[in-house]
């Protein structure tokens, strides 16, 4: 992996990476102390003390008759998961191993394997671990059967839709896996009224989708066939109803439409006692609040969600380019002007995506916009361009914007005709037509993470005397590592409707004060346990140290700002407060009400204190 590849981080949105032609342009890839106010971990409630799950070989482990009874009760099936890299573990030099490594660069292939995960692991944190058995669920009844079986036999339960999780929370050793991959029905509703609510209230345009649905499938149905927009994720292979949504969920245009969790109108859930319930604003309101931002795999197994849809904008667009300063002093000056420009012209509902603050004194722009044409977007940037062009001895600038019709944003036919190199079709035999992932995602499929950090940067750091301090902090951090500023992942400046609905969720309140989310990270090729293909641990350690140094500067500049639970550090200190702020005590109380014995456990999830994942 090249140095520039290692310097990229995180899941860059579909839009910024997708566009690679005259129609749309591709984007350029590329031990901390707890903050003041952080709470120490709370001791577990009775019934939640650390426990040893029943494991294979122990007397408590289910008998073959028990497993057969479970198998017979399912509409789906009971399978034995295998590692996608099993051929390599048998013979790392074999043709079968080479084929497995090639297949593992296809995210949809990994999702089709009960033992597959999007990431290949994380330095000193986790490595993929296959469950002993997997319930391949076809419906909520299968999910309930798995939950009941795991509870009755005291088995560790893992929950997975797509396995698209940085922190490895969708897999666990010696466990029973609830795998919702086969549950992908999508239903568009013109006037949805949640169950238990008055039938006299006006219906809301919505879409209902089962737990295993991917965002590409949702977009192609809602936008491609029905001319509406639903707020979802950027990567086409991300699961729509799992941890992405339950952890909050951001897309390229979250400042216009809000966090994805705020679009949730209803959720169908299997709770720890095997009961199937419906949570919405009219019934089980506490659980409904917790599911919208409180994290996935924590309160129950979500089997179906209904999300509101929105009118489709006339255009989606991308503005890309880069601005390079010729000296360190000029770059520091550039950052000061950019902070002010962002506050005045970009911190609003029309803009999203990211700006990379790079060690080579370059700002790399990969910005999304909605509701504007390309010339409209370039006009917004004209004052900034004019200032730069007055100083050619200090700066160089490349900048262009392009828009496409809103209904073509996720059209396979459109990209295949006009921007073929933007997509990678899933051309495996038997795969439905039109499935693809963005070409820019290739490096992140089966990536082994060295480090990953996130930090909200409050809007007030962009104002007054704080703006100059922020520019200095960004400059100092960039001396160590590239800082990605995701402007769609802060809700300060978002539409009033987006903020109103967002504040009704359990997301960390810090997000509504944040102008951007800063992301830093590094990863590379490598599969733990596969001879000749192991991760480069020396490179990993060196990169991690640089990422840590850069993030410490940002943490010092943003005390009590918090971190985004879906894109964060595996080792985040004081994680309860960092992820959920003052909402954590209420979330913990809801957790204990619906899961009093702590059946649903995952790393740094609500109520996981004192539990062994």
C-alpha positions, -999 to +999 in steps of 0.1 A: +000+000+000+014+034-009+019+062+016-010+081+000-032+051+003-024+047+040-032+083+045-068+079+036-094+071+062-129+060+067-157+054+045-156+082+019-191+087+006-205+071-025-209+104-042-174+118-037-158+087-050-182+077-076-179+105-100-150+101-124-160+117-158-172+148-174-206+140-159-192+135-124-156+137-111-139+114-086-128+126-053-091+124-042-086+097-017-063+098+003-035+069+249-057+100+253-070+115+285-107+117+292-123+152+285-136+173+313-170+162+323-165+126+313-181+100+335-164+069+347-179+035+337-210+027+358-211-007+375-234-032+359-268-038+374-277-071+391-278-098+364-253-078+343-221-088+361-193-103+339-201-138+329-187-167+310-208-177+281-213-213+275-187-225+250-181-256+228-167-285+248-184-275+280-212-296+296-237-267+291-231-266+253-262-276+233-264-312+221-267-322+185-304-329+192-308-293+205-293-279+174-314-301+152-345-289+171-335-253+164-329-261+127-363-277+124-380-247+138-367-222+113-381-209+080-345-202+071-316-224+079-289-232+104-254-231+089-218-235+100-199-203+091-165-205+075-139-178+070-138-164+035-100-170+038-103-207+047-085-218+015-056-196+026-055-211+060-052-245+044-026-235+018-016-199+015+002-206-018-027-223-035-048-211-064-078-214-042-062-189-017-055-165-045-091-167-057-103-161-021-082-130-018-096-117-050-131-124-040-126-107-007-122-074-025-159-075-034-180-062-005-211-081-017-192-113-018-182-108+018-218-101+027-229-133+012-207-153+036-220-158+071-184-157+083-175-126+063-167-091+076-161-059+057-129-051+076-101-077+081-095-066+117-079-038+138-044-036+153-044-049+189-082-048+189-100-075+170-097-101+143-126-118+125-140-147+144-166-171+129-196-182+150-201-219+157-235-217+140-255-191+121-292-188+120-299-176+084-331-158+092-359-154+067-383-136+090-387-122+125-398-156+137-364-170+129-348-142+148-370-148+178-361-185+177-324-177+177-327-153+206-347-178+226-322-206+219-292-184+229-309-173+261-320-207+271-285-222+266-266-191+278-248-187+244-230-156+232-252-140+205-238-121+176-260-100+153-250-093+117-266-079+086-237-069+063-208-070+087-199-035+077-186-024+111-152-009+120-152-021+156-159-058+148-192-058+167-210-081+142-188-111+149-177-131+180-159-164+187-178-194+201-212-176+194-245-182+177-249-157+149-283-141+139-277-133+103-304-111+087-287-110+052-316-127+035-343-103+049-343-076+022-379-068+013-386-031+005-420-015+004-427+021-006-457+036+012-474+068+001-491+076+034-476+057+064-493+059+098-474+041+126-492+013+145-509+025+176-512+060+164-545+078+155-558+068+120-569+104+116-534+118+115-520+125+080-499+097+065-462+103+057-445+092+025-422+064+037-403+032+029-403+000+049-373-023+047-361-055+063-330-058+084-306-072+057-313-045+031-283-026+016-285+012+008-280+006-029-312-015-029-331+012-010-319+040-033-327+022-065-362+015-052-370+049-036-351+072-060-349+052-092-384+039-092-404+063-071-386+097-075-381+103-038-351+106-015-344+087+017-316+097+040-290+069+040-254+061+037-228+068+010-213+033+005-237+012-016-230-020+004-237-006+039-267-022+057-296+002+059-314-010+091-285-022+114-258-004+132-256+024+107-291+036+113-293+027+150-260+045+156-273+077+140-262+074+104-249+102+081-251+105+043-237+131+019-266+155+024-273+151+062-273+189+066-304+190+044-323+159+054-309+152+089-293+121+104-307+089+092-320+079+127-342+110+127-360+096+096-371+065+115-409+063+119-411+028+133-391-003+142-400-039+146-378-055+172-372-089+188-363-082+225-343-104+248-373-124+260-380-134+223-410-110+221-417-093+188-428-057+194-433-025+174-418+007+186-427+041+174-438+075+187-471+061+200-460+028+217-428+017+233-416+053+230-386+048+252-373+020+231-380+039+199-359+068+213-331+045+222-331+028+188-326+061+170-290+068+179-283+045+209-263+020+189-270-013+172-270-047+187-278-033+222-316-031+229-328-060+207-327-073+172-343-049+147-360-069+120-377-041+100-377-003+100-399+023+083-382+056+072-397+088+060-389+099+024-384+134+010-389+152-022-361+146-046-339+176-054-335+186-090-297+180-089-270+163-068-235+175-075-199+173-066-173+201-063-137+187-063-102+200-066-073+211-045-057+242-032-019+240-025+001+264-005+038+268-015+051+273+021+041+263+056+033+299+064+010+302+034-008+270+044-014+283+079-028+315+063-049+294+039-064+275+068-074+307+085-092+319+054-109+285+049-123+284+084-139+318+079-152+309+044-167+276+058-185+295+085-199+321+061-207+301+029-206+263+035-221+257+069-257+253+056-281+227+043-268+226+007-233+213+013-218+180+025-188+157+023-152+164+030-122+186+030-088+169+036-062+190+054-030+172+043+007+173+054+018+184+020+002+218+026-028+209+004-066+213+009-082+185-011-119+192-018-144+164-023-177+182-016-212+172-023-241+196-029-278+194-036-304+216-052-278+235-073-262+233-107-225+231-112-222+268-121-243+277-090-219+258-068-188+273-083-203+308-078-205+301-040-167+295-041-160+326-063-149+349-034-125+323-021-111+317-055-107+354-061-086+358-029-064+328-040-059+342-075-046+374-060-017+355-046-003+332-073+031+333-056+017+315-025-012+293-038-023+271-067-059+262-072-078+236-092-115+236-087-145+224-107-181+215-100-205+192-119-241+182-112-264+154-124-301+149-123-313+138-089-330+107-102-297+094-118-277+095-086-278+057-080-286+046-116-264+017-127-273+024-163-264+060-160-229+054-145-223+025-168-229+047-198-213+080-187-188+071-159-180+035-162-148+037-143-167+051-113-183+018-105-174-019-101-203-041-111-209-072-090-206-096-120-207-129-102-230-155-118-265-153-105-262-118-090-291-095-098-284-069-125-275-034-114-255-043-082-223-023-079-199-006-055-180+026-060-145+021-074-131+043-048-142+019-021-118-009-032-090+000-007-114-003+022-128-037+014-109-062+036-088-034+050-069-041+082-071-009+104-041+005+121-059+033+137-092+052+134-103+083+154-131+108+152-139+141+169-168+166+166-156+202+161-181+226+176-194+255+155-182+280+180-146+270+172-152+285+137-162+319+152-144+349+167-111+344+184-116+306+184-114+305+146-077+314+146-070+288+173-089+262+152-068+270+121-036+266+142-048+233+156-056+220+121-022+231+108-004+215+138-024+182+135-017+181+097+020+180+104+015+145+117-014+132+096-042+141+072-073+155+089-106+148+071-133+173+079-167+158+071-190+187+070-222+166+065-215+149+098-220+180+120-256+193+123-247+230+132-259+249+101-283+221+091-319+228+080-343+237+109-363+206+101-332+183+102-322+198+136-357+195+151-361+159+142-325+151+152-330+164+187-358+139+192-333+111+189-308+097+214-278+109+194-251+127+214-263+163+217-228+174+207-236+167+171-261+195+170-234+219+181-208+205+157-199+221+124-179+191+112-167+157+122-129+153+120-117+118+110-082+105+111-071+069+104-049+045+086-051+010+073-036-014+049-037-048+032-033-079+053-052-108+067-043-120+103-034-157+103-028-160+066+009-168+059+025-144+035-004-120+037-001-108+073-006-071+081+025-050+082+027-044+119+058-022+118+040+002+094+008-001+115+026+010+146+043+039+129+010+051+114-009+047+146+016+069+165+012+097+139-026+094+140-026+096+178-004+127+178-026+145+154-058+136+172-044+146+206-040+181+192-077+182+181-088+167+214-070+195+233-086+221+211-121+206+215-127+195+252-159+176+258-167+176+221-174+138+217-169+112+191-192+095+166-201+060+178-201+044+143-168+059+132-146+060+163-116+046+181-119+010+194-100+022+225-120+055+230-116+064+267-148+074+287-167+061+257-201+064+274-199+102+275-179+105+243-205+087+223-238+098+240-231+127+263-258+134+288-281+108+271-262+079+284-279+074+318-313+073+301-301+049+275-287+026+302-320+026+321-338+016+289-312-011+282-318-026+317-356-024+312-356-043+279-326-065+285-323-069+322-299-099+320-275-082+295-281-107+267-271-083+239-235-073+244-210-057+220-179-036+224-185-002+239-223-006+235-248+007+260-247-015+291-216-034+282-197-024+314-184-054+332-193-078+304-168-098+284-176-093+247 
